[in-house]
Amino acid sequence: MPTIKLDGENYIYERISADGRLTSYQVKIRRKGFPQHNTSFDDLDEARRFVRQVLGDQDRGHKVDRLAGHRNTVGDVIDGAVKSLEAGKRRVKGAQSELYRLRAFRRNNLVLCSTALSDVTEDHFEDWIVERLEEVKPNTVKRDLRLLKPIFEAATWQYDLRRSPLERVRAPSAIDERIRRISEDEEALLFAELVMAENPIVPLAAEFALETGCRRSEQLRIEWKDYDRRGGTVWLADAKNGRGRHILLSERAVQILEALPGRAAGGKIFKISGNALKKAFEYARARAARRARSMGREDLMSVGTLRWHDFRHEAISRCFDAGWTSEQVMDFSGHVDIKSLLRYRHPKVDQSVARLRAMKANGQRTLPMPGVIEASVVGNDPKS
């Protein structure tokens, strides 16, 4: 399509169609030592503003590519984040998990990923959230947004965007707090299957988690050199909150560690991969559920829904059951704020009811039942 230089303009051209119609205004800026800018606008004033912006950058010696947002797509940003993780330029905990989620986003959102950064808006990601919620729970979407937002904030500066397309996108609200206690019968049934695992470390690791409230990821990182038998602790240098902390060991937890193999060789205390431990646990809970069905114990079928993290919930709840203060439980669990801690406190309802009734029975006055008034009271009423 032919172009004609616009009168009075050094960098703006008119694009003319074959039938002589003006279709757009093309900007061509080429100065040695600076990025080339070649783009089209429907509005002449917008084209002039763009020229002033680019020339202002170049007059100040700034080699800014104002068209980077036009040439690069959402997919390019995701690819850049993947390459940074693969090359080790971004060192984060859970790097493999981030890689998996970023690749899945790239693979499952072809249209969104092909959209130019200059064109993508909050609406594109709002639509993505709506579609995503049809497949996963709100908290999964919230985790995805926590991963994507800093990536696109960095892209805002790299590609000279006005703002991140995720800046005003709000995560879906959801209350996904898990309230789960492990009953004595469930625990016995589950561990009866865990001890049948091929790897003898599996039941010991599960019991250690229940004794210490340790997260699985932390449990698999602790090393023999940080084990202090006399002090009753294991030092964890890189806990989830970024601070080091001592894992407090009960007498049973010490016995478990003393029974583990490989202490002389050093290194990791639990010499098993996270995936192997996860699979062994899933097989055991499935077998436990089948066994409950065969026993006719429908009340124990819920053992098949247990998660490894429920060991941590149960361990912390047992500390509260024993009458520990919140500060003491925080020392045990490693939490640094009370709000996070209380998500793990699940008191047993029967114990709460018993405490309530004991308090009421302890010499406190109780009101009569509605509609039940003693005759003596009526007789003493001066109005009767």
C-alpha positions as CSV (number, residue, x, y, z in Angstrom):
1,M,0.0,0.0,0.0
2,P,1.6,3.3,-1.0
3,T,2.5,6.0,1.5
4,I,2.7,9.8,1.0
5,K,4.6,12.0,3.4
6,L,2.3,14.3,5.2
7,D,2.9,18.0,4.6
8,G,4.7,19.7,7.5
9,E,5.6,16.4,9.2
10,N,9.0,14.8,9.1
11,Y,8.1,11.4,10.4
12,I,4.4,10.8,9.5
13,Y,3.1,9.4,6.3
14,E,-0.4,8.9,4.9
15,R,-1.3,5.3,3.8
16,I,-3.5,5.4,0.7
17,S,-5.5,2.4,-0.5
18,A,-5.8,1.4,-4.1
19,D,-9.0,3.3,-4.6
20,G,-7.4,6.5,-3.2
21,R,-8.7,6.4,0.4
22,L,-6.7,7.4,3.4
23,T,-6.5,4.3,5.6
24,S,-4.1,5.3,8.4
25,Y,-1.1,7.4,9.4
26,Q,2.2,5.6,9.4
27,V,5.1,6.8,11.7
28,K,8.7,6.0,10.6
29,I,11.5,7.1,12.9
30,R,15.0,6.0,12.1
31,R,17.9,7.6,13.9
32,K,21.4,6.0,14.1
33,G,22.1,4.4,17.4
34,F,18.5,4.2,18.5
35,P,15.7,1.6,18.0
36,Q,13.7,2.0,14.9
37,H,10.0,2.8,15.2
38,N,7.6,1.9,12.4
39,T,3.9,1.7,13.3
40,S,0.5,3.0,12.2
41,F,-2.2,5.0,13.9
42,D,-5.8,5.7,13.0
43,D,-5.7,9.2,14.6
44,L,-3.3,11.9,13.5
45,D,-3.1,13.5,16.9
46,E,-2.1,10.1,18.4
47,A,0.6,9.7,15.8
48,R,2.0,13.1,16.6
49,R,2.0,12.4,20.3
50,F,3.9,9.2,19.6
51,V,6.5,11.1,17.5
52,R,7.0,13.6,20.3
53,Q,7.5,10.9,22.9
54,V,10.0,9.0,20.8
55,L,12.0,12.1,19.8
56,G,12.0,13.2,23.4
57,D,13.5,9.9,24.5
58,Q,16.2,10.1,21.8
59,D,17.1,13.7,22.5
60,R,17.7,12.7,26.1
61,G,19.8,9.8,24.9
62,H,17.3,7.1,26.1
63,K,17.3,4.1,23.9
64,V,13.7,3.1,24.6
65,D,11.9,0.9,22.3
66,R,8.3,2.3,22.4
67,L,7.1,-0.5,20.1
68,A,8.2,-3.4,22.3
69,G,4.7,-3.8,23.6
70,H,3.4,-4.1,20.0
71,R,6.0,-6.6,18.9
72,N,5.8,-8.8,22.0
73,T,2.9,-10.9,23.3
74,V,1.7,-12.3,26.5
75,G,3.2,-15.6,25.5
76,D,6.6,-13.9,25.2
77,V,6.4,-12.7,28.8
78,I,5.6,-16.2,30.0
79,D,8.4,-17.7,27.9
80,G,10.8,-15.2,29.4
81,A,9.8,-16.2,32.9
82,V,10.3,-19.9,32.0
83,K,13.7,-19.3,30.6
84,S,14.8,-17.3,33.7
85,L,13.8,-20.2,35.9
86,E,15.4,-22.8,33.7
87,A,18.6,-20.8,33.6
88,G,18.7,-20.2,37.3
89,K,18.5,-16.4,37.0
90,R,15.4,-16.5,39.2
91,R,16.0,-18.6,42.3
92,V,12.8,-19.3,44.1
93,K,11.5,-22.0,46.3
94,G,9.2,-24.3,44.4
95,A,10.9,-23.5,41.1
96,Q,9.7,-26.8,39.5
97,S,6.1,-26.1,40.6
98,E,6.3,-22.6,39.0
99,L,7.7,-24.0,35.8
100,Y,4.9,-26.5,35.6
101,R,2.2,-23.9,36.1
102,L,3.7,-21.4,33.7
103,R,4.1,-24.0,31.0
104,A,0.5,-25.1,31.6
105,F,-0.7,-21.5,31.3
106,R,1.2,-21.1,28.0
107,R,-0.2,-24.4,26.7
108,N,-3.8,-23.9,27.7
109,N,-4.3,-20.3,26.7
110,L,-3.2,-20.0,23.1
111,V,-5.4,-17.1,22.2
112,L,-4.5,-15.0,25.3
113,C,-0.8,-15.8,24.8
114,S,-0.9,-14.6,21.2
115,T,-2.3,-11.2,22.2
116,A,0.1,-8.3,21.9
117,L,1.1,-6.7,25.2
118,S,-0.1,-3.3,23.9
119,D,-3.5,-4.8,23.3
120,V,-4.0,-7.0,26.3
121,T,-6.3,-5.5,29.0
122,E,-7.8,-6.5,32.3
123,D,-10.8,-7.8,30.5
124,H,-8.7,-10.5,28.8
125,F,-7.6,-11.8,32.2
126,E,-11.0,-11.4,33.8
127,D,-12.3,-13.8,31.0
128,W,-9.5,-16.1,31.8
129,I,-10.4,-16.2,35.5
130,V,-14.1,-17.0,34.6
131,E,-13.0,-19.9,32.4
132,R,-10.5,-21.1,34.9
133,L,-13.0,-21.2,37.7
134,E,-15.0,-23.7,35.7
135,E,-12.1,-26.2,36.1
136,V,-10.5,-25.4,39.5
137,K,-11.3,-23.9,42.9
138,P,-10.9,-20.2,43.6
139,N,-7.8,-20.7,45.7
140,T,-6.0,-22.3,42.8
141,V,-6.8,-19.2,40.7
142,K,-5.5,-17.0,43.5
143,R,-2.2,-18.9,43.5
144,D,-2.0,-18.5,39.8
145,L,-2.5,-14.8,40.1
146,R,0.2,-14.5,42.8
147,L,2.6,-16.2,40.4
148,L,1.6,-14.1,37.3
149,K,1.3,-10.6,38.8
150,P,5.0,-10.0,39.6
151,I,6.0,-11.3,36.2
152,F,3.7,-8.8,34.4
153,E,4.8,-6.0,36.8
154,A,8.4,-6.6,35.6
155,A,7.2,-6.7,32.0
156,T,5.5,-3.3,32.4
157,W,9.0,-1.7,32.7
158,Q,10.7,-4.0,30.2
159,Y,8.2,-3.4,27.4
160,D,7.2,0.2,28.3
161,L,3.6,-0.6,29.1
162,R,1.3,2.0,30.7
163,R,0.5,-0.4,33.5
164,S,0.4,-4.1,34.1
165,P,-2.8,-5.8,32.6
166,L,-3.1,-7.6,36.0
167,E,-2.8,-4.4,38.1
168,R,-6.5,-4.0,38.6
169,V,-7.5,-7.7,38.4
170,R,-8.9,-8.9,41.6
171,A,-8.6,-12.5,42.8
172,P,-11.8,-14.4,43.3
173,S,-12.9,-14.5,46.9
174,A,-13.3,-17.8,48.6
175,I,-13.3,-19.3,52.0
176,D,-11.4,-22.5,51.6
177,E,-10.3,-23.1,55.1
178,R,-9.9,-26.8,55.8
179,I,-11.5,-28.0,59.1
180,R,-10.4,-31.5,59.6
181,R,-9.4,-33.6,62.6
182,I,-8.1,-37.2,62.5
183,S,-10.0,-39.5,64.8
184,E,-8.2,-42.3,66.7
185,D,-9.9,-45.0,64.5
186,E,-8.8,-43.1,61.3
187,E,-5.3,-42.8,62.5
188,A,-5.1,-46.5,63.4
189,L,-6.6,-47.6,60.1
190,L,-4.3,-45.3,58.1
191,F,-1.1,-46.3,59.8
192,A,-2.0,-49.9,59.5
193,E,-1.7,-49.4,55.8
194,L,1.3,-47.1,55.9
195,V,3.4,-49.7,57.6
196,M,2.7,-52.0,54.6
197,A,4.5,-49.6,52.2
198,E,7.5,-50.9,50.4
199,N,9.8,-48.2,51.7
200,P,10.0,-48.4,55.6
201,I,10.7,-44.7,55.7
202,V,7.1,-43.9,54.8
203,P,5.3,-44.7,58.1
204,L,8.2,-43.2,60.1
205,A,7.9,-40.0,58.0
206,A,4.1,-39.9,58.5
207,E,4.4,-40.4,62.3
208,F,7.2,-37.7,62.5
209,A,4.9,-35.3,60.7
210,L,2.1,-36.0,63.2
211,E,4.5,-35.7,66.2
212,T,6.1,-32.4,65.1
213,G,3.6,-30.7,62.9
214,C,6.4,-30.3,60.3
215,R,5.5,-29.4,56.7
216,R,6.3,-32.2,54.2
217,S,8.6,-29.9,52.2
218,E,10.5,-28.9,55.4
219,Q,10.6,-32.4,56.6
220,L,12.3,-33.6,53.4
221,R,15.0,-30.8,53.7
222,I,16.2,-31.3,57.2
223,E,19.7,-32.9,57.6
224,W,21.5,-35.0,60.1
225,K,24.1,-32.3,60.9
226,D,21.3,-30.1,62.2
227,Y,19.9,-32.8,64.6
228,D,20.5,-32.1,68.3
229,R,19.4,-35.2,70.2
230,R,20.3,-33.7,73.6
231,G,18.5,-30.5,72.9
232,G,15.5,-32.2,71.3
233,T,15.5,-30.1,68.2
234,V,16.3,-30.1,64.5
235,W,17.4,-26.8,63.1
236,L,15.7,-25.8,59.8
237,A,17.6,-23.0,58.2
238,D,15.1,-22.2,55.4
239,A,11.6,-22.5,56.7
240,K,8.5,-21.4,54.7
241,N,8.4,-17.9,56.2
242,G,12.0,-17.3,55.2
243,R,13.4,-17.5,58.7
244,G,15.3,-20.3,60.3
245,R,13.5,-22.2,63.2
246,H,14.0,-25.2,65.5
247,I,11.7,-28.1,64.9
248,L,10.7,-29.3,68.4
249,L,11.0,-33.0,69.0
250,S,8.8,-35.1,71.3
251,E,10.3,-38.2,72.8
252,R,8.5,-40.3,70.1
253,A,9.9,-38.0,67.4
254,V,13.5,-38.6,68.8
255,Q,12.8,-42.4,68.7
256,I,11.7,-42.1,65.1
257,L,14.9,-40.3,64.1
258,E,17.1,-42.7,65.9
259,A,15.4,-45.6,64.0
260,L,16.0,-44.0,60.6
261,P,18.8,-45.4,58.5
262,G,21.6,-43.4,56.9
263,R,22.7,-41.3,59.8
264,A,26.4,-42.3,59.4
265,A,26.3,-41.2,55.7
266,G,24.9,-37.8,56.7
267,G,22.9,-35.6,54.3
268,K,19.1,-35.6,54.3
269,I,17.4,-37.3,57.3
270,F,14.5,-38.6,55.3
271,K,16.1,-40.1,52.3
272,I,13.0,-40.3,50.1
273,S,11.7,-38.1,47.3
274,G,8.7,-35.9,47.7
275,N,6.9,-37.7,44.9
276,A,7.6,-41.1,46.3
277,L,6.3,-40.1,49.7
278,K,3.2,-38.5,48.2
279,K,2.4,-41.6,46.1
280,A,2.9,-44.0,49.0
281,F,0.6,-41.9,51.2
282,E,-2.1,-41.8,48.5
283,Y,-2.0,-45.6,48.0
284,A,-2.2,-46.1,51.8
285,R,-5.2,-43.9,52.3
286,A,-7.0,-45.5,49.3
287,R,-6.4,-49.0,50.8
288,A,-7.5,-47.7,54.2
289,A,-10.8,-46.5,52.7
290,R,-11.4,-49.8,51.0
291,R,-10.7,-51.6,54.2
292,A,-13.2,-49.4,56.0
293,R,-15.8,-50.3,53.4
294,S,-15.1,-54.0,53.8
295,M,-15.5,-53.7,57.6
296,G,-18.8,-52.0,57.1
297,R,-17.5,-48.9,58.8
298,E,-19.0,-46.1,56.7
299,D,-18.0,-43.6,59.4
300,L,-14.4,-44.3,58.5
301,M,-14.7,-43.9,54.8
302,S,-13.5,-40.3,55.1
303,V,-10.0,-41.6,55.8
304,G,-9.7,-41.7,52.0
305,T,-9.9,-37.8,51.9
306,L,-7.0,-37.2,54.3
307,R,-4.1,-35.1,53.0
308,W,-0.5,-35.2,54.3
309,H,-0.9,-31.6,55.5
310,D,-3.7,-32.8,57.8
311,F,-1.0,-34.2,60.0
312,R,0.2,-30.6,60.6
313,H,-3.4,-29.5,61.3
314,E,-3.9,-32.3,63.8
315,A,-0.5,-31.8,65.6
316,I,-1.2,-28.1,66.1
317,S,-4.8,-28.8,67.2
318,R,-3.6,-31.3,69.8
319,C,-1.3,-28.7,71.3
320,F,-4.4,-26.4,71.8
321,D,-6.3,-29.4,73.2
322,A,-3.5,-29.8,75.8
323,G,-4.1,-26.2,77.0
324,W,-1.0,-24.6,75.4
325,T,-1.1,-20.8,74.9
326,S,-1.0,-19.4,71.4
327,E,2.6,-18.2,71.9
328,Q,3.6,-21.7,72.9
329,V,1.9,-23.2,69.9
330,M,3.6,-20.7,67.6
331,D,7.0,-21.8,69.0
332,F,6.0,-25.4,68.0
333,S,4.5,-24.7,64.6
334,G,6.8,-21.9,63.4
335,H,4.1,-19.4,62.6
336,V,5.0,-15.8,63.0
337,D,1.4,-14.3,63.2
338,I,-1.6,-15.4,65.1
339,K,-4.0,-15.1,62.2
340,S,-2.2,-17.8,60.2
341,L,-1.9,-20.0,63.3
342,L,-5.6,-20.0,64.1
343,R,-6.4,-21.5,60.7
344,Y,-4.8,-24.6,62.1
345,R,-6.8,-24.6,65.4
346,H,-9.7,-27.1,65.1
347,P,-11.0,-27.8,68.6
348,K,-12.9,-31.0,69.1
349,V,-16.6,-30.2,69.4
350,D,-17.4,-32.8,72.1
351,Q,-14.7,-31.3,74.3
352,S,-15.9,-27.8,73.8
353,V,-19.5,-28.9,74.7
354,A,-18.1,-30.7,77.8
355,R,-16.3,-27.6,79.0
356,L,-19.3,-25.4,78.4
357,R,-21.6,-27.7,80.5
358,A,-19.0,-28.0,83.2
359,M,-18.8,-24.2,83.4
360,K,-22.6,-24.0,83.6
361,A,-22.8,-26.6,86.3
362,N,-20.2,-24.9,88.4
363,G,-22.5,-23.0,90.6
364,Q,-23.7,-20.5,88.0
365,R,-27.4,-19.4,87.9
366,T,-29.4,-20.8,85.0
367,L,-32.5,-19.2,83.7
368,P,-35.8,-21.2,83.6
369,M,-36.9,-22.7,80.3
370,P,-39.2,-20.4,78.3
371,G,-42.8,-20.9,79.4
372,V,-41.9,-22.7,82.6
373,I,-42.5,-20.6,85.7
374,E,-42.5,-22.1,89.2
375,A,-45.7,-21.7,91.2
376,S,-43.9,-20.1,94.1
377,V,-42.8,-17.4,91.8
378,V,-46.3,-16.7,90.6
379,G,-47.6,-16.8,94.2
380,N,-45.1,-14.1,95.2
381,D,-46.0,-11.8,92.3
382,P,-47.8,-8.8,93.8
383,K,-49.9,-8.6,90.6
384,S,-51.2,-12.2,90.9
